[in-house]
Amino acid sequence: MSDPPPPARSAMLLFGAGDFAFNLYWQAVNLYLLFFYIDTLRLAPALAGTLFLIGAVWDGVADFIAGVVAERMRRPYRWLIGWGALPLGLSFVAMFTVPVGAWGVALAGQIAFRTLYAFTNIPYSAWTTRLAGTSAERALIAGLRMIFGAIAATLVAGILPILVARLGSYAAASALLAALAVPLLLAIAWRVPEHRPRTGAALRPRIAPALGLLARNRAFVALNLAAAAGAAAAALTTQSVLYYFRYVLADAPAGPRALAAMAFASLVATPLWTITARRAGARGAWLIACGLALAVPAGFVLLPAPGVAAATLFLLGMQVAFAGFGLAAWTLLPDSVDWGAARSGVRVEAIAFGTFALAQKAALAAAGFAIGAIYQANGFVAGAPQGAASLAAIRWLMLAGPALLLLAALAAVLALPLRKGTSV
């Protein structure tokens, strides 16, 4: 595929705003869906957790299927997003419009939403390969996407409970969020240009040959390993925060404040990582982020008795590094697609994005399972004073676990054949 012409800044800004729309949905699900199941639908916590787990597993599968369908169809990505925007918004509202105790309806609504989300979000993500042709332009787009996503995350975290209280239900609050997201996605489908591949470059391989091409794409494989390790490290860190502050530092209220500060740190750091990636290359930015993410816990471990302030500073430093990982990964993903196409002569585009999303969500699921398994193995009891083994598990899972994963990510990044200024 010939490089697309440089996109207008207005088109890049509008496209990046798509992550504001998608994160209105995504953050509501991540932050409040489980709480909605337990507090509003009155489902047993174990049942609610099982429903959420089933939905999360299906999420990764749906991402891959969406990538396959988008790859095989002869439709532009904007067509998929335009037709999917309204059904996605309606399914989001339906997910929060469930009778009390109706767990089957709740699961069906969640599966419908996650399926429509995948079939809209994967084409949107893959669109970056057709919107921008250089790594510098893709770094700018990735930065804009992350900034808009962070704004949406902050908005949902702070406003959704207020909307529920004032409007009287999650259904009404979710309808208001959908009313913001649907028009924005429609505007993107209508106004943002899409440079489609030429016929020769647009051959659609079958699933097995496409996966074989991805497996032989050294850039794509190294990127997936690095991104999965980085995502798991970030999950181990962030999901340990509330436990660390409550049980290790005995200051439960400081935990949510630290999470809010981390979200703000990500918002502030993203423009700086965007500039770094445009100047030093995305791979160079990732190496810098790896160095920071390894240095911060090393310094924290040396402190004799770190308190709330030191722990918060440690988490802010880690979140800054994780923002660099995300920016670099989303910049390098379309570059790895180009790298593989240049060597094989066959372009595997949407399937690559679906596979990447599946790998990320598998890494997140593994991190969540590891936390539960390690805590239980060390005698953790929720709400009770913890023994020495449990406290050590909480502390070291937040420090040593991410450090090991970050070393693996660093090795994978060093193996990336993508360099600044080199042609695919």
N, C-alpha and C positions, 0 to 999 in steps of 0.2 A: 504494500500500500504506500503510495506517495504521501509525504508529510502533508498534513492539513495546513492551510494558510494560517498565519498567526491570528488567533481569535481576538476580537475586540475586547477591551477591558470591561465594557458593559456586559458583554455576553459571559465573560468569565465570572463577573460578580453575580449575575443572575444565576448562573449554573451553580456556583458555590453556595448560594442561598438555599439550594435544594436540600442540603444537609440540615438546615434549620427546620424545614418541613418534616424530613424523615426523623429527626431527633425529637420533635414534639411527640411523635408516636413512640419511638424507641425508649426514650427516657421515662415516659409514663408507664410503659410495661416493666422496665427494669426496676423502677423505684417503687411503684405503687400497685402493680397487679397482684402480687402475693398478699399484700396487706388488704387489698380489696376482697380477695377470696376469704381471708380469715375474719376480717372485721365486719364486712358488709354482708357477704353471702353466708357467714357463720359456718364455714366448712372447718372440719378438724384440721389442725396444722399439718399433720402428716399427709392427709389427703390433698390439702392445698399445695404442699411442697411437691407431691408426686405429679399433680397436674402441671405445675410449672416446669418440672424436669422433663416430662413428656413433650411439652411445647418446645423447650429449648433444644432437645434432641432433634425433633422434627424441623426446627429452624435451620440447622445445618444441612440436613438432607434437602430441604426445600431450596436452599441457596444453590446447591449443586444442580438440582433438577432445573431450576430457573436458568442457570447458565447454559445447560444443554439445550433447552428450548430456544433461548435467545440466539444461540449459535446456529441452530438448524433452521430457524425461520428466516425468511427473506425480507423481514420487516425492519425498518430502522428502529433504533432504541427509543427515539422520541415517540414513536407510535405506541410502543408498549407502555411507556410512562403516561402518555396522554389518556389512553384507554383504561389504564389501571388506577389513575388518581382517585376518581370518585368511588369505585368499589372498595379501594383501600380505606378511604375515610369512613365509609359506611360500616365496614367490618370492624374498624377501631371502635366506633360507637357501640356496635352490637356486642363487642366483647365486654363492655361495662354495663350492658343492659341485660342482666341475667336474674331470674327469680332467686330468692333466698333458698339455699340448699340444693339448687339444680346443678350439681357438679358435671353431669353429662353435657348440659347446654354450655356450661362454662368452658369445658374442654373443646367442644366443637367450635365455639366462637374464637378461642385462642388459636386453634389450628387454622381456621379460615383466615384470621388476620395475619398470622406468620407466613402463610402461603402467599397471600396477595402482597405482603411486604417484600418477600423475596423476589417475586416476579416483577416488582416495580423498582426495587433498590438495586438489584444486580445489573439490570440494563443501565441504570443511572451511573453506577460505578464504572462499568465498562465503557461508557460514553467518553471518559477522559482520553481514551486512546484515539478517538476521532475528533475531539475538540482541540487538542494541542499536540504538536509534533515534536517538541523538544523537552528535555528534562527540566529546564529552567521554567518553562511555561507550566509544566505539570506540577512542579513544586509550588508555584503560585496558586494554582487551582486547589491543590491538596491543602495548602495553608488556609485559603478562603473557606473551604469545606469544614475544616476543623474549627475555625473561629465561629462560623455560624452554628455548628453543632454544639460547641461549648456554650454559646449564648442560649440556645434552646434548652440545654441541660439545666442551666442556671434558672431559666424561666420556669420550667416544669417543676423543678425541685421546690422552688419558693412559692409558686402561685397555685398549683393544682389543689393542695389542701384548702386554700382560701376559696377557690372557685367551687369546690364541692360543698363547703359550708354555706356559701352565699346562694348558690343555685339550687342546692338541696339534694343533689345526687351526682354520682360519678357519670351517669349517662349524659346529663346536661353539660357537665364540665368537659367531658370528652368530645361532645358535639362542638363546643366552642373551639377546642384545639383543632379538630378536623376542619372547621370552617376557615381556619388560618392556613392549614397545610394544603388542602385540595386546590385552591386557586393558584397557589405558588407553584405547585407541580405542573398544573395546566399551563401556566405562563412559560415555564421552562420548556415544556414540550412544544409550545407554539413559537417561541422566540429565539431559542438557542440553536445555532447552526450545527449540523452534523455532517461531517465529511466522510461519506461512506466509501468502503474499499472498492477498488476496481474489480471487475469480474474475475480476473485471474487470481487476485489476492483474496477473493471472498469465498473460495471453495470451502464448503462446510464438511469437515471430516466427520466420520461416524465417531461414536463415543469412545470405543476402545482405541482406534488409531489416534484420536485426539489426546487421550490420556497418555498414550505412548509417546507422543510428541512432547507433551509437558514433562514427562519423566526424563526425556533426553535433553530438555532445555535446562542447561546448567544454571543459568541465571534465575529461572523460575524456581527450581528446587532449592537453591541456596537461600533465595528470598523467603520462601515458605518456612524453611527451618528457622531462619533468623526471626521472622515475624511471629511464629508460633511460640518460640522460646520467650521472646519479649512480651507477648500477650500473657503467657502463663506467669511470668515474673511480676507483671503489673497486677494481675489478679491476686496473686499471693500477698502482695503488699497491701493493696487497697482493702481486700476482704479481711485482713488481719487488724485493721485500724481499730474498729470498735472493741474487739477483744483485748487488744493491747492496752488501750486507754482505760477500759473498765476493770480489767483483772490485774494487769501488771502495774499500772500507774495508779489504780484505784480512783480514777477521775472520769466517770462515765460521760458527763456532759461535754468533756473536751473532745470526745471522739467525733461527734457530728460537726463540731466547729472545725476540726482538722480536715474532714472530708470537704467541707465547703471551701476552706482555704486552698485545698488541692485543686478543686475545680477552677478557682480563680487563677491559680498559678498556671494551669494549662492554657487558659485563655490568654494570659499575658505572654507566655513563652512561645506560643505558636507563631506569631509574626517574626520573632527572632530566629526560630528554626527555619522559617521560610526564607529569610534573607541568607542564612547560612547555607541552606541547600542550593540556592541559586548561585551562590558565589563559590562554594567548595564542592558542590555536587551532593546529591542525596546520600551516596555512599559515605562521603566524607563527614556529612552531618551525623549519620548513624554511628560512625566510629567515635565521634566526639561525645555523642549521647551515651554510648557504651562506657566510655572512660568515666564520665560523670556518674553514671549509675553504679559503677564499681567503687569509685572513690568515696561516695557519700556514705554507704554502709560501713566501709572500712573505718572512716573517721568516727562514726557513731559508736561502733563497738569499742573504740578506745576510751570513750568517756566512762568514768568510774561509776556514776549513778545518774544517768540521764533522766531528766524530768519531763514535764509536759512541753515546755518550750523547746527543749532539745529534740524531742520526738517529733514535734510539729515541723521544725526546721528540716529534720531528716526527711520527712514525708514530702515537704515542698520540693526539696532537691530531687527526690526520686520522681515526683510527678513532672517536673521540668524535663527530666531525661526521658520519661515515657512519652511525653508529647513529641520529643524529637524522633523516637521510634516510629510513632504513628505517621508523622509527616513524611519521613523517609520511606516507609513501606508503601504508602499510597502513591508516592512519586515514582518509586522504582517498579511497581507492578506493571503499569503500561509499558515501561522501558523493557521489562523482561519479555513481554509479549512481542515487541518489535525485535528483540534479540533473537528469539526463537524463530520468528517468521523469516528473518533475514538468512537464517542458516538452513531451514527446512523447505522454504518456499511455500509453506502452508500456514495460514494465520489461524491460531487458536486463541480466540479473544474472550467471548463471554464465558466459555467453559473454564478458562483460566481464572476469571474473577469468581465464579461459583466455587471452584476448587479451593481458591485462596480463602474465601469466606468460611467454607466448611472446615478447613484446617484451623482457622482462628477459633471457631466456636468449639471445636474438639479440644483445643488447648485450654480454653476457659473452663470447659466442663471438667477436664482432668484436674485443673487447679482447685476447683471447688470440691471435688471428691477427695483430693489429697488433704485439704484442710480438715474436713470432717473425719477422715480415717485417722490422721495423725493425732488430732485432738482426742478422739475416743481412745486410741491406743495408749495415751498418756494420762488417762483418768479424768478428762475434763467433764465437769458437771455444770450445766448452764445455771446461772443465777446463784451459785454457791461459791464460797471461798475455794480457791484452787490450791492444790498441792504443788510442791517444788517441781515435779516432773511436768505437770500441766503448764505452769508458768514458763518453764524453759522451752516447752514446745511452741507456745504462742510467740515467745521472743525470737527463737531461732528460725521458726518458719517464716517470719517476716523479714529476717536478715539473711540467713544462710541459704534458704531455698531460692529466693530471687537471685542471689549472687551466683549460684551454680548455673541457673538458667541463663543468666546474662553472659557468663563465660561461653556457654554454648552458642548464644546469639552472636557474640563477638567472632567466634571461629567461623560461623556461617557467613557473616558480613565480609570477613577477610577473603572468603572464597568467591564472593560475588565478582563476576567478570565485568560488571558495568562500572565504568570509570567516567569521571567528568571529562567532557570534551572528546570522548572516543565515539566512533560511529558504530552503530549496531551491525 
